[in-house]
Amino acid sequence: MSRKPSQKNIFLVGLMGSGKTTIGRQLARACKLEFIDSDAEIVARTGAEISWIFDIEGEAGFRKREKMVLDELTQQKGIVLATGGGSVLDADNRRVLAARGTVIYISASLEQLLKRTAKDTSRPLLNQDDPRAVMQALCEQRDPLYREIADMVVTTDDCTVSQAVKQIRKQMQSLANA
């Protein structure tokens, strides 16, 4: 039995800077769903910025927190969830996302990702000497994982947020009618 898109969770995956949070907020508003950002939820629950968690607990510590939060959040109903860019690294996270909602891969070119994250110092993985090389490696590692669980892929390079939301809603309607 196919549920209508407005009754089903929507999970946004993609690299940092792809537009998951910005698109997610507008998509939630348009679909009359609650918007949640998993990274913001981790910050709210811990009272610590993600960069601090990375510094103190390392990436492994952060990923452990992320896994618990994702498992809990994806059990809610009627949400648009923007996930952290690395959440797909864990096979259980991929399984949970794919099973509990419609997964949308928000994609952008390397150039766009670099432009959008250039001035953001809160991205621990990019606080390196060569952010381009880091972002390229992240793209190569994660793109196949995003595609593995995506019900649809939306590229945000040449569109506005409202155009991306329109495109998602149109594709979701097609999925619902399939």
TINU-348619 format. One record per residue: residue number from 0; residue in one letter; x, y negated, z of N, C-alpha, C, O, CB in turn. Coordinates in steps of 0.05 Angstrom, whole numbers. Glycine has a CB too. Example, Ala and Ser with C-alpha at 12.3 -4.5 7.8 and 13.67 -1.06 7.14 Angstrom:
<pts>
<pt 0; "a"; <264; 114; 156>; <246; 90; 156>; <264; 66; 156>; <285; 66; 169>; <226; 89; 181>>
<pt 1; "s"; <257; 45; 142>; <273; 21; 143>; <258; -1; 157>; <268; -23; 161>; <282; 12; 114>>
</pts>
This chain:
<pts>
<pt 0; "m"; <17; 24; 0>; <0; 0; 0>; <18; -25; 0>; <35; -28; 17>; <-19; 0; 24>>
<pt 1; "s"; <13; -42; -18>; <29; -67; -21>; <16; -89; -4>; <-8; -94; -7>; <32; -76; -50>>
<pt 2; "r"; <32; -102; 12>; <22; -125; 28>; <26; -151; 12>; <44; -152; -5>; <37; -127; 56>>
<pt 3; "k"; <9; -170; 17>; <12; -196; 5>; <37; -209; 15>; <44; -206; 39>; <-13; -214; 9>>
<pt 4; "p"; <52; -225; -1>; <76; -237; 8>; <73; -254; 33>; <92; -254; 49>; <87; -255; -14>>
<pt 5; "s"; <50; -267; 37>; <47; -284; 60>; <46; -268; 86>; <49; -279; 108>; <22; -301; 57>>
<pt 6; "q"; <41; -242; 84>; <39; -225; 108>; <65; -210; 113>; <68; -197; 133>; <16; -205; 105>>
<pt 7; "k"; <84; -212; 95>; <108; -196; 97>; <132; -214; 104>; <133; -237; 96>; <113; -181; 71>>
<pt 8; "n"; <150; -203; 119>; <174; -218; 125>; <191; -222; 100>; <192; -206; 82>; <191; -203; 147>>
<pt 9; "i"; <205; -245; 100>; <224; -251; 79>; <251; -255; 91>; <254; -272; 110>; <214; -276; 62>>
<pt 10; "f"; <271; -241; 81>; <298; -243; 92>; <316; -254; 70>; <318; -243; 49>; <308; -216; 103>>
<pt 11; "l"; <330; -276; 77>; <348; -288; 58>; <377; -280; 64>; <386; -283; 87>; <346; -319; 58>>
<pt 12; "v"; <391; -269; 44>; <419; -261; 48>; <435; -277; 27>; <425; -285; 7>; <423; -230; 44>>
<pt 13; "g"; <461; -280; 33>; <478; -294; 14>; <502; -306; 29>; <502; -306; 54>; <463; -315; -1>>
<pt 14; "l"; <521; -315; 14>; <545; -327; 27>; <539; -354; 40>; <519; -367; 33>; <566; -330; 6>>
<pt 15; "m"; <556; -362; 57>; <554; -389; 69>; <555; -410; 48>; <571; -409; 29>; <576; -394; 90>>
<pt 16; "g"; <537; -429; 50>; <536; -450; 30>; <517; -444; 6>; <514; -461; -11>; <563; -455; 19>>
<pt 17; "s"; <505; -421; 6>; <487; -414; -16>; <461; -428; -15>; <447; -432; -35>; <483; -384; -17>>
<pt 18; "g"; <453; -436; 9>; <427; -450; 13>; <406; -435; 28>; <383; -443; 28>; <417; -458; -14>>
<pt 19; "k"; <414; -414; 42>; <394; -397; 56>; <377; -413; 76>; <353; -410; 77>; <409; -375; 70>>
<pt 20; "t"; <390; -429; 92>; <376; -444; 113>; <358; -465; 101>; <335; -468; 108>; <395; -456; 133>>
<pt 21; "t"; <369; -481; 83>; <353; -503; 70>; <330; -492; 55>; <307; -502; 58>; <372; -519; 52>>
<pt 22; "i"; <334; -472; 38>; <313; -459; 23>; <293; -445; 42>; <269; -446; 38>; <324; -439; 2>>
<pt 23; "g"; <304; -432; 62>; <287; -417; 80>; <267; -434; 95>; <244; -427; 98>; <304; -403; 101>>
<pt 24; "r"; <276; -458; 103>; <257; -477; 117>; <234; -484; 99>; <211; -483; 107>; <273; -502; 126>>
<pt 25; "q"; <240; -492; 74>; <219; -500; 55>; <202; -476; 47>; <178; -479; 44>; <231; -513; 30>>
<pt 26; "l"; <214; -453; 43>; <199; -429; 36>; <179; -422; 58>; <156; -415; 53>; <218; -405; 30>>
<pt 27; "a"; <188; -423; 83>; <171; -417; 105>; <147; -436; 106>; <124; -428; 111>; <187; -418; 132>>
<pt 28; "r"; <153; -461; 102>; <131; -482; 102>; <111; -475; 80>; <87; -476; 85>; <143; -510; 99>>
<pt 29; "a"; <122; -470; 56>; <104; -464; 33>; <87; -439; 37>; <65; -438; 28>; <121; -462; 8>>
<pt 30; "c"; <99; -419; 51>; <85; -394; 55>; <70; -393; 81>; <57; -372; 88>; <105; -371; 53>>
<pt 31; "k"; <71; -415; 97>; <59; -416; 123>; <69; -394; 141>; <53; -380; 155>; <28; -414; 120>>
<pt 32; "l"; <95; -390; 142>; <109; -371; 159>; <127; -385; 178>; <133; -409; 174>; <124; -350; 142>>
<pt 33; "e"; <137; -372; 198>; <156; -383; 217>; <184; -380; 205>; <190; -360; 193>; <155; -369; 245>>
<pt 34; "f"; <200; -401; 208>; <228; -400; 198>; <247; -395; 222>; <244; -407; 243>; <236; -426; 184>>
<pt 35; "i"; <265; -376; 217>; <286; -370; 238>; <313; -367; 223>; <315; -355; 202>; <279; -344; 254>>
<pt 36; "d"; <333; -379; 235>; <361; -376; 225>; <375; -359; 245>; <377; -367; 269>; <375; -404; 221>>
<pt 37; "s"; <385; -336; 237>; <398; -318; 256>; <422; -329; 270>; <427; -325; 294>; <405; -292; 242>>
<pt 38; "d"; <438; -345; 255>; <462; -358; 268>; <453; -378; 289>; <464; -378; 311>; <479; -372; 247>>
<pt 39; "a"; <432; -394; 283>; <422; -413; 303>; <411; -399; 327>; <413; -409; 349>; <401; -431; 290>>
<pt 40; "e"; <398; -376; 322>; <387; -360; 344>; <409; -350; 363>; <407; -350; 387>; <371; -337; 333>>
<pt 41; "i"; <432; -341; 351>; <454; -332; 367>; <465; -355; 383>; <471; -352; 407>; <477; -320; 348>>
<pt 42; "v"; <468; -378; 371>; <478; -402; 385>; <459; -409; 409>; <468; -415; 431>; <480; -426; 366>>
<pt 43; "a"; <433; -408; 403>; <413; -415; 424>; <414; -395; 447>; <412; -403; 470>; <385; -415; 412>>
<pt 44; "r"; <417; -370; 441>; <418; -349; 462>; <443; -350; 478>; <443; -344; 502>; <414; -322; 450>>
<pt 45; "t"; <466; -356; 466>; <491; -355; 480>; <499; -381; 492>; <515; -383; 510>; <513; -345; 461>>
<pt 46; "g"; <488; -403; 480>; <496; -429; 489>; <524; -436; 479>; <537; -455; 488>; <496; -431; 519>>
<pt 47; "a"; <534; -421; 459>; <561; -426; 448>; <559; -427; 418>; <544; -412; 405>; <580; -403; 457>>
<pt 48; "e"; <576; -444; 406>; <578; -446; 377>; <590; -420; 366>; <605; -407; 380>; <595; -471; 368>>
<pt 49; "i"; <584; -414; 341>; <594; -389; 329>; <625; -390; 327>; <638; -369; 332>; <582; -386; 301>>
<pt 50; "s"; <636; -413; 321>; <665; -415; 320>; <678; -408; 347>; <699; -396; 348>; <674; -444; 311>>
<pt 51; "w"; <665; -416; 369>; <675; -410; 396>; <673; -379; 400>; <692; -367; 411>; <659; -425; 417>>
<pt 52; "i"; <650; -367; 393>; <647; -338; 396>; <669; -324; 380>; <681; -304; 390>; <619; -329; 386>>
<pt 53; "f"; <675; -332; 356>; <696; -321; 340>; <723; -323; 354>; <738; -304; 356>; <698; -334; 312>>
<pt 54; "d"; <728; -347; 365>; <754; -352; 379>; <757; -334; 404>; <778; -323; 408>; <756; -381; 388>>
<pt 55; "i"; <736; -331; 419>; <737; -316; 445>; <733; -286; 441>; <748; -270; 452>; <716; -327; 464>>
<pt 56; "e"; <714; -278; 425>; <707; -250; 422>; <717; -238; 396>; <715; -213; 392>; <677; -247; 424>>
<pt 57; "g"; <726; -255; 378>; <734; -245; 352>; <710; -239; 334>; <687; -241; 343>; <751; -219; 354>>
<pt 58; "e"; <716; -233; 309>; <694; -228; 291>; <678; -203; 299>; <653; -203; 296>; <704; -223; 262>>
<pt 59; "a"; <691; -183; 310>; <677; -159; 319>; <657; -165; 341>; <634; -154; 341>; <697; -138; 330>>
<pt 60; "g"; <664; -182; 360>; <646; -190; 381>; <621; -205; 370>; <599; -201; 379>; <660; -208; 402>>
<pt 61; "f"; <627; -223; 351>; <605; -238; 339>; <586; -219; 324>; <562; -221; 326>; <615; -259; 320>>
<pt 62; "r"; <598; -200; 308>; <582; -181; 292>; <564; -164; 310>; <542; -156; 303>; <600; -163; 275>>
<pt 63; "k"; <574; -157; 334>; <558; -141; 353>; <534; -157; 362>; <511; -147; 363>; <576; -133; 377>>
<pt 64; "r"; <538; -183; 368>; <516; -200; 376>; <496; -203; 353>; <472; -202; 356>; <526; -228; 385>>
<pt 65; "e"; <507; -207; 329>; <491; -211; 305>; <473; -187; 300>; <449; -190; 294>; <508; -217; 281>>
<pt 66; "k"; <484; -163; 303>; <469; -138; 299>; <445; -136; 318>; <423; -129; 309>; <487; -114; 302>>
<pt 67; "m"; <449; -142; 343>; <427; -141; 363>; <405; -161; 356>; <382; -155; 357>; <438; -146; 391>>
<pt 68; "v"; <413; -186; 349>; <394; -207; 343>; <379; -199; 317>; <354; -203; 316>; <408; -234; 339>>
<pt 69; "l"; <392; -189; 297>; <379; -182; 272>; <358; -160; 276>; <336; -161; 266>; <399; -173; 251>>
<pt 70; "d"; <366; -140; 292>; <348; -118; 297>; <322; -128; 311>; <300; -120; 304>; <361; -96; 315>>
<pt 71; "e"; <326; -146; 330>; <303; -157; 344>; <286; -175; 326>; <261; -173; 325>; <312; -173; 369>>
<pt 72; "l"; <299; -194; 312>; <284; -213; 295>; <269; -200; 273>; <247; -208; 266>; <303; -233; 284>>
<pt 73; "t"; <281; -179; 260>; <268; -166; 237>; <243; -150; 246>; <228; -141; 229>; <287; -148; 223>>
<pt 74; "q"; <239; -146; 271>; <215; -132; 281>; <192; -151; 284>; <169; -142; 288>; <221; -118; 308>>
<pt 75; "q"; <197; -177; 283>; <175; -196; 284>; <159; -195; 258>; <167; -183; 238>; <185; -225; 289>>
<pt 76; "k"; <136; -208; 258>; <118; -208; 234>; <115; -237; 225>; <113; -255; 241>; <91; -195; 240>>
<pt 77; "g"; <114; -240; 199>; <108; -267; 188>; <130; -287; 190>; <125; -310; 198>; <83; -277; 201>>
<pt 78; "i"; <154; -278; 184>; <177; -297; 186>; <193; -298; 160>; <193; -280; 144>; <196; -288; 209>>
<pt 79; "v"; <206; -321; 157>; <227; -324; 137>; <253; -325; 154>; <256; -343; 170>; <223; -349; 118>>
<pt 80; "l"; <271; -307; 149>; <296; -305; 165>; <320; -310; 147>; <325; -296; 128>; <298; -278; 178>>
<pt 81; "a"; <335; -331; 154>; <361; -336; 140>; <382; -321; 157>; <386; -327; 180>; <367; -367; 138>>
<pt 82; "t"; <395; -303; 144>; <415; -286; 158>; <443; -299; 155>; <448; -315; 137>; <415; -257; 147>>
<pt 83; "g"; <461; -291; 172>; <488; -299; 170>; <500; -285; 145>; <493; -263; 138>; <504; -292; 195>>
<pt 84; "g"; <519; -298; 133>; <531; -288; 108>; <544; -261; 110>; <544; -245; 91>; <551; -307; 98>>
<pt 85; "g"; <554; -254; 134>; <567; -228; 137>; <550; -207; 149>; <560; -185; 155>; <591; -232; 155>>
<pt 86; "s"; <525; -213; 153>; <507; -193; 166>; <505; -167; 150>; <500; -146; 161>; <479; -205; 170>>
<pt 87; "v"; <509; -169; 124>; <506; -145; 107>; <530; -126; 108>; <530; -104; 97>; <503; -153; 78>>
<pt 88; "l"; <551; -135; 123>; <575; -117; 125>; <568; -92; 141>; <581; -72; 137>; <598; -133; 139>>
<pt 89; "d"; <548; -93; 158>; <540; -71; 174>; <518; -55; 160>; <498; -66; 152>; <531; -80; 202>>
<pt 90; "a"; <523; -29; 156>; <504; -12; 142>; <477; -12; 156>; <456; -11; 143>; <515; 16; 139>>
<pt 91; "d"; <476; -11; 183>; <451; -12; 197>; <436; -37; 192>; <411; -37; 189>; <456; -8; 227>>
<pt 92; "n"; <450; -60; 191>; <436; -85; 185>; <424; -84; 157>; <401; -93; 153>; <456; -109; 187>>
<pt 93; "r"; <438; -74; 138>; <428; -72; 111>; <403; -54; 110>; <383; -61; 97>; <449; -60; 91>>
<pt 94; "r"; <404; -32; 124>; <381; -14; 125>; <356; -27; 138>; <334; -25; 127>; <388; 12; 142>>
<pt 95; "v"; <361; -41; 160>; <339; -55; 174>; <327; -77; 157>; <302; -80; 155>; <349; -67; 201>>
<pt 96; "l"; <344; -93; 144>; <334; -115; 127>; <317; -103; 104>; <295; -113; 99>; <357; -131; 116>>
<pt 97; "a"; <328; -83; 91>; <314; -71; 68>; <287; -59; 76>; <268; -59; 60>; <332; -51; 54>>
<pt 98; "a"; <286; -47; 100>; <262; -33; 108>; <240; -51; 119>; <217; -43; 119>; <270; -13; 129>>
<pt 99; "r"; <248; -74; 130>; <228; -90; 145>; <218; -115; 131>; <204; -131; 143>; <240; -97; 171>>
<pt 100; "g"; <226; -119; 106>; <217; -143; 92>; <227; -145; 64>; <241; -127; 54>; <225; -168; 107>>
<pt 101; "t"; <220; -166; 51>; <229; -172; 24>; <256; -186; 26>; <258; -207; 40>; <209; -189; 7>>
<pt 102; "v"; <277; -175; 14>; <304; -186; 15>; <309; -202; -10>; <307; -193; -32>; <325; -164; 19>>
<pt 103; "i"; <317; -228; -5>; <323; -245; -28>; <352; -254; -25>; <360; -266; -5>; <304; -270; -28>>
<pt 104; "y"; <367; -248; -46>; <396; -256; -47>; <397; -284; -59>; <391; -288; -82>; <413; -235; -64>>
<pt 105; "i"; <405; -303; -42>; <409; -330; -51>; <438; -332; -60>; <457; -331; -44>; <402; -351; -28>>
<pt 106; "s"; <442; -335; -86>; <468; -334; -98>; <477; -361; -109>; <460; -378; -116>; <468; -313; -121>>
<pt 107; "a"; <503; -366; -108>; <514; -391; -119>; <542; -385; -129>; <555; -366; -120>; <514; -414; -98>>
<pt 108; "s"; <551; -401; -148>; <578; -397; -159>; <599; -404; -138>; <593; -418; -119>; <582; -414; -184>>
<pt 109; "l"; <623; -394; -142>; <645; -400; -124>; <649; -430; -121>; <654; -441; -100>; <671; -386; -134>>
<pt 110; "e"; <648; -444; -144>; <652; -473; -144>; <631; -487; -126>; <637; -505; -111>; <651; -484; -172>>
<pt 111; "q"; <606; -479; -129>; <584; -491; -113>; <588; -485; -84>; <584; -503; -67>; <557; -481; -123>>
<pt 112; "l"; <595; -461; -78>; <599; -453; -49>; <621; -469; -37>; <619; -478; -14>; <605; -423; -47>>
<pt 113; "l"; <643; -473; -51>; <665; -488; -41>; <658; -518; -37>; <665; -530; -17>; <690; -486; -60>>
<pt 114; "k"; <643; -528; -57>; <634; -556; -55>; <616; -560; -31>; <618; -580; -16>; <620; -565; -81>>
<pt 115; "r"; <597; -542; -27>; <578; -544; -5>; <590; -540; 23>; <579; -551; 42>; <555; -525; -10>>
<pt 116; "t"; <611; -525; 24>; <623; -520; 51>; <649; -536; 56>; <661; -533; 77>; <630; -490; 53>>
<pt 117; "a"; <657; -552; 37>; <683; -566; 39>; <687; -582; 64>; <708; -582; 76>; <686; -585; 15>>
<pt 118; "k"; <666; -596; 73>; <669; -614; 97>; <659; -601; 123>; <659; -614; 144>; <655; -640; 92>>
<pt 119; "d"; <651; -576; 121>; <639; -563; 144>; <661; -548; 160>; <671; -528; 152>; <617; -542; 135>>
<pt 120; "t"; <667; -559; 184>; <688; -547; 200>; <677; -526; 219>; <692; -514; 235>; <702; -569; 217>>
<pt 121; "s"; <651; -520; 218>; <639; -500; 236>; <640; -472; 224>; <627; -454; 235>; <611; -508; 242>>
<pt 122; "r"; <654; -468; 202>; <655; -442; 189>; <681; -428; 195>; <701; -433; 182>; <651; -445; 157>>
<pt 123; "p"; <682; -411; 216>; <707; -400; 225>; <723; -385; 203>; <747; -385; 203>; <702; -381; 248>>
<pt 124; "l"; <709; -372; 185>; <722; -356; 164>; <736; -374; 144>; <754; -365; 130>; <703; -338; 150>>
<pt 125; "l"; <727; -399; 142>; <739; -417; 122>; <760; -436; 134>; <773; -451; 119>; <717; -434; 109>>
<pt 126; "n"; <764; -435; 160>; <784; -452; 172>; <812; -439; 168>; <825; -431; 187>; <778; -456; 203>>
<pt 127; "q"; <820; -438; 143>; <845; -426; 134>; <860; -445; 116>; <849; -466; 109>; <839; -398; 120>>
<pt 128; "d"; <884; -438; 109>; <900; -454; 91>; <889; -455; 63>; <890; -475; 49>; <929; -444; 90>>
<pt 129; "d"; <877; -432; 54>; <866; -430; 27>; <837; -422; 27>; <831; -398; 22>; <884; -411; 10>>
<pt 130; "p"; <818; -440; 32>; <790; -433; 33>; <780; -420; 7>; <762; -403; 7>; <773; -456; 40>>
<pt 131; "r"; <791; -429; -16>; <783; -418; -42>; <789; -387; -43>; <771; -372; -51>; <798; -432; -65>>
<pt 132; "a"; <812; -380; -35>; <820; -351; -35>; <802; -336; -16>; <794; -313; -22>; <849; -348; -27>>
<pt 133; "v"; <796; -347; 7>; <779; -334; 27>; <751; -331; 16>; <739; -309; 17>; <778; -350; 53>>
<pt 134; "m"; <740; -352; 4>; <713; -351; -7>; <711; -331; -30>; <692; -316; -33>; <703; -379; -16>>
<pt 135; "q"; <732; -331; -47>; <733; -312; -69>; <732; -283; -59>; <718; -266; -69>; <758; -316; -87>>
<pt 136; "a"; <748; -278; -38>; <749; -251; -27>; <722; -243; -14>; <713; -221; -17>; <772; -249; -5>>
<pt 137; "l"; <709; -262; -1>; <683; -257; 11>; <663; -251; -11>; <646; -233; -8>; <674; -281; 27>>
<pt 138; "c"; <664; -266; -33>; <646; -261; -56>; <649; -232; -66>; <630; -218; -70>; <651; -281; -79>>
<pt 139; "e"; <674; -225; -71>; <680; -199; -82>; <671; -176; -63>; <661; -155; -72>; <710; -196; -88>>
<pt 140; "q"; <675; -181; -37>; <668; -160; -17>; <638; -158; -13>; <627; -136; -12>; <682; -166; 10>>
<pt 141; "r"; <624; -181; -12>; <596; -181; -3>; <576; -180; -26>; <554; -170; -21>; <592; -205; 13>>
<pt 142; "d"; <582; -190; -49>; <563; -191; -71>; <550; -164; -76>; <526; -162; -79>; <577; -201; -97>>
<pt 143; "p"; <566; -142; -78>; <553; -116; -82>; <534; -107; -59>; <514; -94; -64>; <574; -94; -86>>
<pt 144; "l"; <541; -116; -35>; <524; -109; -12>; <498; -125; -13>; <476; -114; -6>; <539; -115; 14>>
<pt 145; "y"; <499; -150; -20>; <475; -166; -23>; <457; -154; -44>; <433; -150; -40>; <481; -195; -30>>
<pt 146; "r"; <469; -147; -67>; <454; -136; -89>; <442; -109; -83>; <420; -102; -93>; <471; -134; -114>>
<pt 147; "e"; <456; -93; -66>; <446; -67; -58>; <419; -68; -45>; <402; -50; -50>; <466; -54; -39>>
<pt 148; "i"; <413; -88; -29>; <388; -89; -14>; <369; -110; -25>; <346; -112; -15>; <394; -95; 15>>
<pt 149; "a"; <377; -126; -45>; <360; -148; -54>; <336; -138; -70>; <339; -122; -88>; <376; -168; -70>>
<pt 150; "d"; <313; -149; -64>; <289; -145; -80>; <289; -164; -104>; <277; -159; -124>; <263; -148; -64>>
<pt 151; "m"; <303; -187; -100>; <307; -207; -121>; <332; -223; -116>; <341; -226; -93>; <282; -225; -124>>
<pt 152; "v"; <342; -235; -137>; <366; -252; -135>; <358; -279; -147>; <346; -281; -168>; <391; -240; -151>>
<pt 153; "v"; <364; -300; -131>; <358; -328; -140>; <384; -343; -139>; <397; -345; -119>; <336; -341; -121>>
<pt 154; "t"; <392; -354; -162>; <416; -370; -164>; <410; -399; -160>; <392; -410; -173>; <430; -365; -192>>
<pt 155; "t"; <425; -412; -142>; <418; -439; -134>; <436; -461; -147>; <433; -484; -140>; <419; -442; -104>>
<pt 156; "d"; <454; -454; -165>; <473; -473; -176>; <459; -497; -189>; <466; -520; -184>; <490; -460; -196>>
<pt 157; "d"; <440; -491; -207>; <428; -512; -223>; <399; -517; -217>; <383; -524; -235>; <431; -505; -252>>
<pt 158; "c"; <392; -515; -192>; <364; -521; -185>; <362; -535; -158>; <380; -533; -141>; <347; -495; -184>>
<pt 159; "t"; <340; -549; -154>; <335; -562; -129>; <324; -542; -110>; <317; -519; -117>; <316; -586; -133>>
<pt 160; "v"; <322; -549; -85>; <310; -532; -64>; <281; -525; -72>; <273; -502; -70>; <312; -545; -36>>
<pt 161; "s"; <266; -545; -80>; <238; -539; -87>; <236; -522; -111>; <217; -505; -113>; <223; -566; -91>>
<pt 162; "q"; <254; -524; -130>; <254; -506; -153>; <260; -478; -145>; <248; -459; -155>; <274; -516; -175>>
<pt 163; "a"; <279; -474; -127>; <286; -448; -117>; <262; -435; -102>; <257; -412; -106>; <311; -449; -98>>
<pt 164; "v"; <249; -451; -86>; <225; -441; -71>; <203; -433; -91>; <191; -412; -87>; <215; -463; -52>>
<pt 165; "k"; <199; -449; -111>; <179; -442; -132>; <186; -416; -145>; <168; -399; -150>; <176; -465; -153>>
<pt 166; "q"; <211; -413; -152>; <220; -389; -166>; <216; -364; -148>; <207; -343; -157>; <250; -391; -173>>
<pt 167; "i"; <223; -367; -122>; <219; -345; -103>; <190; -337; -101>; <183; -314; -102>; <231; -352; -75>>
<pt 168; "r"; <173; -357; -98>; <144; -352; -94>; <133; -338; -119>; <116; -320; -117>; <129; -378; -89>>
<pt 169; "k"; <141; -347; -142>; <132; -335; -167>; <141; -305; -169>; <125; -288; -176>; <142; -350; -192>>
<pt 170; "q"; <166; -300; -163>; <176; -273; -164>; <163; -255; -142>; <159; -231; -147>; <207; -273; -160>>
<pt 171; "m"; <157; -267; -119>; <144; -251; -98>; <116; -244; -106>; <106; -222; -101>; <143; -267; -71>>
<pt 172; "q"; <103; -262; -120>; <76; -256; -130>; <77; -234; -150>; <59; -216; -150>; <63; -282; -143>>
<pt 173; "s"; <97; -234; -167>; <100; -212; -187>; <105; -185; -172>; <95; -164; -180>; <124; -218; -205>>
<pt 174; "l"; <122; -186; -151>; <127; -161; -135>; <101; -151; -123>; <95; -127; -123>; <148; -166; -113>>
<pt 175; "a"; <85; -170; -112>; <60; -162; -98>; <40; -150; -118>; <25; -133; -111>; <48; -186; -84>>
<pt 176; "n"; <41; -160; -143>; <22; -150; -163>; <32; -125; -177>; <17; -112; -192>; <16; -171; -183>>
<pt 177; "a"; <57; -117; -172>; <68; -94; -186>; <57; -68; -176>; <64; -46; -185>; <98; -94; -183>>
</pts>
